[in-house]
């Protein structure tokens, strides 16, 4: 499983020292609110992207992630990228 995640990481997330656009920063903040369970209202476009990432992981590796696990993967990706 770790090999599959590493392969996914290298294929899709391998950027370093990137800078966020304002839109990317808003999405990151949205994910942090989900992770911290402080989200007050949903933004459908962001939710769709979270499910898109989840579907990528399912399709590529057969790993089924919950919404929260998908958000955690996204936030870990941000940590790695930034």
C-alpha positions as CSV (number, residue, x, y, z in Angstrom):
1,X,0.0,0.0,0.0
2,X,2.8,2.4,0.8
3,X,4.4,1.7,-2.6
4,X,1.1,2.5,-4.3
5,X,0.8,5.8,-2.4
6,X,4.4,6.7,-3.1
7,X,3.8,6.0,-6.8
8,X,0.7,8.2,-6.7
9,X,2.7,10.9,-4.9
10,X,5.5,10.9,-7.4
11,X,3.2,10.8,-10.4
12,X,0.7,13.5,-9.3
13,X,2.2,15.6,-6.5
14,X,5.9,16.0,-7.2
15,X,6.3,19.7,-7.1
16,X,8.6,21.6,-4.8
17,X,8.6,25.3,-3.7
18,X,5.4,26.1,-5.5
19,X,3.5,29.2,-4.7
20,X,-0.3,29.2,-4.2
21,X,-2.6,31.3,-6.2
22,X,-5.3,33.1,-4.2
23,X,-7.7,30.4,-5.4
24,X,-5.3,27.6,-4.3
25,X,-5.0,29.3,-0.9
26,X,-8.7,29.4,-0.5
27,X,-9.0,25.7,-1.3
28,X,-6.3,24.9,1.2
29,X,-8.1,26.9,3.9
30,X,-11.3,25.1,3.0
31,X,-9.6,21.7,3.4
32,X,-8.1,22.8,6.7
33,X,-11.6,23.7,8.0
34,X,-12.8,20.2,7.0
35,X,-9.8,18.6,8.7
36,X,-10.4,20.7,11.8
37,X,-14.2,20.1,11.7
38,X,-14.9,23.9,11.6
39,X,-16.5,24.1,8.2
40,X,-19.7,26.1,8.3
41,X,-20.9,25.7,4.7
42,X,-19.9,23.7,1.7
43,X,-18.6,25.0,-1.6
44,X,-19.7,22.6,-4.3
45,X,-16.8,23.2,-6.7
46,X,-14.3,22.4,-3.9
47,X,-16.3,19.3,-2.9
48,X,-16.2,18.1,-6.5
49,X,-12.4,18.5,-6.5
50,X,-12.1,16.6,-3.3
51,X,-14.1,13.7,-4.8
52,X,-12.1,14.0,-8.0
53,X,-8.9,13.3,-6.0
54,X,-10.7,10.4,-4.2
55,X,-11.7,9.0,-7.6
56,X,-8.1,9.2,-8.9
57,X,-6.8,7.2,-5.9
58,X,-9.6,4.6,-6.4
59,X,-8.9,4.3,-10.1
60,X,-5.1,4.2,-9.9
61,X,-4.7,2.1,-6.8
62,X,-8.0,0.7,-5.7
63,X,-7.8,2.5,-2.3
64,X,-11.1,3.9,-1.1
65,X,-10.7,7.0,0.9
66,X,-13.3,8.8,2.9
67,X,-13.9,12.6,2.4
68,X,-11.8,13.3,5.4
69,X,-9.0,11.0,4.3
70,X,-9.0,12.6,0.9
71,X,-8.7,16.0,2.5
72,X,-5.8,14.8,4.7
73,X,-4.0,13.5,1.5
74,X,-4.6,16.9,-0.1
75,X,-3.2,18.8,3.0
76,X,-0.2,16.5,3.2
77,X,0.4,17.2,-0.5
78,X,0.3,20.9,0.2
79,X,2.9,20.4,3.0
80,X,5.1,18.6,0.6
81,X,4.7,21.1,-2.2
82,X,5.1,24.2,-0.2
